[in-house]
Amino acid sequence: MFVARVTGSVVATQKVASMTGHKLLTVEPYRVDPDSNTRLVPTGRTFVVVDTLGAGIGEMVLICQGSSARLTPETEKLPIDAVVIGLVDTVDIGGTVVFSGRDDDRHR
């Protein structure tokens, strides 16, 4: 699992039937800043994920990737590799809050 920020959406009018009605988002994974451990920094990568929770642009989300992405009731029969499994409220590293959705001006 990893945390990522929702950066956009994907619209595909032609897709396999099982994917009809599923919202697709682009996300950028984040990691703990190795220089300070006091903030999250983007990795510069982008993934397309299925969103079953209704995440919005700018929101920080929890992503599950690989075969585990197909283990939720909503995705068990979908041909996917990544899914939003949580909406992140806070991230705490060693007693320091490095992300809080309440304080983030890009949150929603």
Secondary structure, DSSP 8 states (H G I E B T S, - for coil): -EEEEEEEEE--SS--GGGTT-EEEEEEEEEE-TTTSSSEEE-S--EEEEESS---TT-EEEEEEGGGGG-STTTTTS--SEEEEEE--EEEETTEEEEETTT-TT--
